[in-house]
């Protein structure tokens, strides 16, 4: 499962917004090769497929 969460603060209006979204994927994703990059407001997540990968959760750093 891919869990995407983001916070955005608007200091002019003294507001904070939170975004959460979860995506389910097949269990055969290569956990060691997952990558993410955030550029110009676009989040790109790479989930390479591997036939015998195990489904375990872990935190993935995002490059910006």
C-alpha positions in Angstrom: 0.0 0.0 0.0 1.2 3.5 -0.8 0.2 6.2 1.6 0.6 9.8 0.4 0.3 12.6 3.0 1.1 16.3 2.7 0.6 19.4 4.8 0.3 23.0 3.5 0.4 26.1 5.6 -1.1 29.5 4.6 0.4 32.0 6.9 -1.6 34.9 5.5 -4.8 33.2 6.5 -3.4 31.3 9.4 -4.7 28.0 7.9 -3.2 24.5 7.7 -4.4 21.9 5.2 -3.7 18.2 5.3 -4.0 15.8 2.4 -4.1 12.0 2.7 -4.5 9.3 0.0 -3.9 5.6 0.0 -3.3 3.4 -3.0 -3.2 -0.4 -3.1 -0.8 -2.3 -5.4 0.0 -5.9 -6.1 2.3 -7.6 -3.6 5.0 -8.1 -6.2 6.6 -4.7 -6.0 10.4 -4.5 -5.5 10.6 -2.8 -2.1 14.4 -1.9 -2.5 13.9 -0.2 -5.9 11.0 2.1 -4.9 11.7 5.8 -5.5 9.9 9.1 -5.3 10.7 12.6 -6.6 8.7 15.9 -6.1 9.4 18.5 -8.8 7.4 21.6 -9.7 4.4 20.4 -7.7 4.3 16.9 -9.2 5.0 13.8 -7.2 6.4 11.0 -9.2 6.5 7.5 -7.5 8.3 4.6 -9.1 7.2 1.1 -8.1 9.2 -1.5 -10.1 7.5 -4.9 -10.3 9.3 -8.0 -8.9 7.8 -11.5 -9.0 8.8 -12.7 -5.5 8.9 -9.4 -3.4 7.3 -9.5 0.0 4.8 -6.9 1.0 6.3 -4.9 3.9 5.8 -1.3 4.9 8.6 1.2 5.2 9.2 5.0 4.9 10.6 6.2 1.6 12.5 9.5 1.4 11.3 12.0 -1.3 13.8 14.0 -3.3 12.9 17.6 -4.1 
